[in-house]
Amino acid sequence: MENTQQLYALAKRWIKANQKLLRKHKGEWIAYNGEVGIIAADKDAHKVIHAAKASGIWHIIKYLHPFTYSGLRRLVPVHFRPLHTEIWEQ
């Protein structure tokens, strides 16, 4: 169990350290681990799964969402709406 947690921690550190490399694969599925890096990358998840299994290396499969790995910050519009309270008299 502890060994698996160490592998996940190593993979997480690798992802954080290689953000610029991952921008090249935005919108694709990747198989990676913390020691080797990217094992396979493609837009088709089935191809990535088969390539990762064929390698025989421990791996994590992840989808790199285009908005997250584009390198540009996305501004989200915020709309304010006034709240009215009315007092009803009888």
C-alpha positions, 0 to 999 in steps of 0.5 A: 500500500505504501509503495503505491502511494509513493508511486502516485506521489512521484507521478503527481510531482512529475505532472507539476514539473512538466506542465509545459511538456503537457501543453503539447498534448492538450486534448489527448489521453496520456499514459504516464508515470513518475519515472519514465514520463509519458508512455503513450499519448493519443486522442483515442483512449483505447490506443493509449490503454493498449500501448500502456498495457503492452509496455508492462510499466506501472502507469496512470491514464489521464485526459489533458483537458484543453482549457486546463493545459492551454497555458492561458488563464481563462477569465470567468465572467461574474454577474451581480444581481441586486437582491430586493426585499419588499416590506408588505403592509397590511 
